[in-house]
């Protein structure tokens, strides 16, 4: 039984700075201090973010919203950012990235998790994570933000791309944003509309906000003509990579300006190499050398070699898989740019070897 309530643990977290300093200077081991703190409450730690599940609610046929309360170590989080959620299964620590749909000053946050066919972590969270359990989160990251200018905003969402946009929308309307806001939300079927009742209520409560729905499984899809008819000086778009790239292409072709932010959650396509061949991959800390390919990411190839690098989004956003390049050249999969400076941080999920490489893994 916890000796402190979560509110008490949050209060205590603000007074732990002397212990943090002692650990930073090497006088104490943070793991030992955390072991003592967790006896007071399962979520209490010196620096790591832990959160208790306070509520669960289904917001679509295949999406669950989790209401969580953090332990006091969540710093400067914003709705629309992402957090890594960590869970251990069969002795293996898994991490996945989820959008913050709301952030409150009292430590309450909300994330929404969509069931992924064959997804190991999503099924575990949706079917087995109970109210009262404590989970670990990473610090929030991401630069998805609401426009500063008070002009019309167009939001385009597909599938679970609604989650960061909903976070931005909730926050903007709560702050009194009064310029026109249009949300076009594309899903396959009606039952996959997440937060449908809330979006309808927001539309009824705020005269400047309207929502349109597109059901691609019924033959309806976003088109250049439909986009041209939607009001907006600023574009925020999130969804599968094909949806995002097409929407941004239509927007730019129509000359509608450069006020665009986009995020996609599909894996990066692997560009074809003009010259392919076997390369040598050296993992310095693991003392392994394996044959590899210039047509696969370093993260995939490290995992295939039996290593377990830290990772999250697998898209180069969250930085969880960052390692140091010790020797050789890598190609950045998003831009095609080559990097060869020893000691340079690289993100394994969006880097492929361009010849033999050695990395600090």
N, C-alpha and C positions, 0 to 999 in steps of 0.2 A: 504494500500500500504506500502511495506517495506521501511524503511528509509535508509537501507544499502543494497548493493548487497551482494550476498553470499560470494564473494571474500572479501568484506569489513568486513563481519561478521567473516570470518576465520582469517583475520588480527587482528581484535579486540580480538578474543578469546585468542590470545597469551599474552595479557596484562591484563587478568582478575585474575591473581594469587593473588593479595592482597584481592580481594573479596572472592576468594576460601578460603583463610586463615581465614578471618573473619567468614565465615560460619562454617569452621572446628572447630573454637574455641567457637562457640555458640553465637557470637555477632550479626549475621544475620541469617535469615532463607533462605536456598537455594531456596525453592519454591518461596519466595517473590522476590528474585533477578532474578530468571528465568522468572517470570511473567513480570518484567520490560524489560529484555533482549529480549524477544520474540516480544516486540513492535518494536524493531529495525529490526529484521528479524525473520521469523517464525522458523528458524533452530538454532538460537543462544541460547545457554545454558551455565551454568557454567561448568558442568561436563558431563552431559548426551550427548550421540551422537545422533544427528539428521542429516538427509540427505535429499537433494532435488532430485527428479527424473528429470534427464536431457534427457534421451532417453529410448525408448522401441524398441526392435526388436525381432521378432520370429526367433529362431535358430533351431527349429524343429517343427513338427506338434503340439507337446504338450509341448513345452518349450519356455519360454520367458526370454530374457536377459534384465536386468534393469541396465542402467548406472546411477549411483548416485554420488553426491558430498557431502562429509561430512562437518560438521561445524567446524572442528579444534580440536575436542576432541577424534578423533580416533588415538590411540597411538600404534605405533610399529606393525601395522597390516601387515600380509604376505598373499600373494596368496596361496590358499590351506587350509587356516584356515576357521572357520565357524563364522557367526554372527547370533545373534537372531534378527529377525525382528518383531516389535510389531505393532499391529493395533487393534483399538477398533471397535467393532461391536455390536450394540444393548446394549451398556453399559457394555460389557464384553471385557476385554483386552486379546487379543490372541497373542501368540508368537510362531514362528517357526524358525528353524535353516536352514540357507542356506550357501553354500560354496562361498568363495571369488574367483572368476575366474580371477580377476585382481585387483591390488592395485597400485596407482600412488602417487607420493610424493605431488601432488597438491590437494589431497583429493578425487580424482576420484576413484571410485571402481565399480566393476561389480559383480552382482550376477545373477544366472539363476534359474528360478522357473519352476518346472515341474507340469503340471496339474495332480492332484490326483483325481480319481473318488470319488465323494462325499466329497472331501476336501473343508472345509468351507473357510479357509484362502487363499489357492492357487487360487480358483475360483474368490475370491474377488480381489486379486492382479492382476490376469491376465485380468479380464474383466472390472475392474472399476478404477484401480489406473492410474492416468493421469500424463503426463509430467507437472512439476511445483509443484506437491504436495510434502509435507514434511512428512517423516515418521521417527520413532524412531528405533535405532539399539542398541544392546548391544555391549560391547567390544568384540573384536575377541578372539577366543580360538581355541585350537587344536594344535597337535604336528606333523601333517603330514608334512614332509620335504623332500626335494630332497637330495639324497646321497652326502656326502662330497667327497668320493673317485671318481676319474675320470675314472670310468669303465662303461661298458654297462648297460643300465637301461631298464627294462621291465615294462610297464604299462598295467594293466588289468582293464578295466572298463566295467560295465554293467549298462544300463539305466542311471539314473541321477548320477551314480558314476563317470561319465566323468567330472563333474564340478570341484572337487578339483584337479583332475589329470591335467586338462587343465590349471588351475592356476599355478601349479608347472611347467608344461611343457613350458608354455609361458615365465615364468620367467627364467628358465634354458637356453632356446635357446637364449633369449635376452642377457643373460650374457656371451654367447659364449661357452656354453657346447658343446664339439665336439665329445665325445664318442658316440657309437651307442645307439640310443633310438628307441624302438619298442612299439607302442601302439596297443593293441588288444581291440577292442570296440564292445561289444555285445549288440544288441537291438532286439526287436521282429520283427520290420518291418523297411523298408528303410526310411519311413517318420519320424521315431523316432530318426534318427541320428542327434544329436545336434552338431552344429558348423562344419558341414560336409565340407562346402566350405573353412573355415579357416584351418581345419586340412589338407585338400588337398594342400592348398597354403603353409603351413608350410613344408609339405613333399617336395614340389617342390623347396622351397627356401633353405632348409637345407638338405644336402646330407646324413647326419648322422641320419635322422629321417624318419621312415616309419610307416604307419598306415595300419592295417588290420581290416576288418569288419566281424562280425559274425551276421547272422540274425536267431535268435532262432525260430521265427515263420515260417521259411521256412525249418525247420528240421536240421539246422546247429547249433552246440554248441561247446563251448570250451571243450577239452578233454585232458587227461593226455598226449596222443601222440602228440597232437598239441602243448601243452605247452612245451614238451621236445624239439620240433623243433625250438622254439623261443629263440633268443639270449638274454642274460641278466645275469649280476652278482648281480644286485639289483632288488628287486621286490617291486612295489607299486601297490596295488589293492584296488578297491572300488566298491561297488555295493550291491545288496541284500545279506543278511547273508549267504544263502546257496551257492551262487556263490563264495563269499569270502572264506568261510571255505573250500570249495572243492578245490579252486585254491591253497590256502596255504598248504593244505594237500598234493596235488600232488607235490608242490615245495619241501616240506620237505622230502617226500618219495623218491624223485629223488636225494636227497643229494646236493641240489644246494645252500646251505649256509643259514646263519641266517640274511642276510641283507634284511629284510622284514618289511614293514609297511602296515597295512591294516585298512580300515574303512568300516563299513557296516551301512545301514540305515534302516534295518528291525527291528521291535520290537523284544525284547528278548523273546525266547521261555520260557515258564514257566515250570521249572522242576517239576516232580511229587514228592510229599512228601511221605516218607514212612509212616508217621503218620499225618493224617490231622484231624483238629478239629476246633471248634470255639475258637476264641481268643477275648480278650477285647482290643480295641484301644481307647486310651485317647489322645485327642487333647487339649493341655494345654491352649493355648491362646484363642482358640475358645470355651473352656469350654464345650466340647462335649465328650461323651463316646458312642461308638457304638460297636456292635458285628462285628467281622471280620473273615478273613480266612487266614491261613498260605500259601495258594496257590495263592495269588494275591499280586501285588505290593502295597506298602503303598500309592503311588500316585493314583492308580485306586480306592482304597478303600476310600481315603479322598474325591475324586471327587464324588464317589457314595453316600457319606454322606452329600453332598451339599456344601463342601468346595471348594475353588478355589485356590489351591496352585500355586505359580509361577512354570512354567515348560517350557521346550523347546523341546529338542531332544527326550526325553522319552527313551534314551538309556544309560544314565550315562555318557555322554560326556561333555555336556555344563555346568553342575553344577547349572543350574537355580533353580532346585527344592531342593537344599541342605537345610536341617533342622537339629536341634540338637536332638539327642536321649536323653531323660531325664531319662527313666527307661525301663528295659526289655532288650530283645535280638532280633536282626534282622539278617536275612540271606541275604548276598550279592548274587544276582541272577546270576551274571556272574561267580563267583568263588565258590559259596557255603560256603564261609567263614562266621563265626558268629561274631557279634560285640555286646558287652554288656557294654561298658564303658560309664557311664553317662556323658553327655556333649559332646559326640563325634558327629561330623558332619556326616550325612548320606544323600545319594541321594535317594529321595523317589521313583523315577522311577525304580531303580534297587535294592530295598530293600523290603523284605517281612517280616512280623512279625514271630518270632520264639517263640510263647507264647505271653502273654499279654505285651503290650508296651505302653509307653507314649512318645509323641514327642512334640516339641515346635512349634506348628502350630495353 
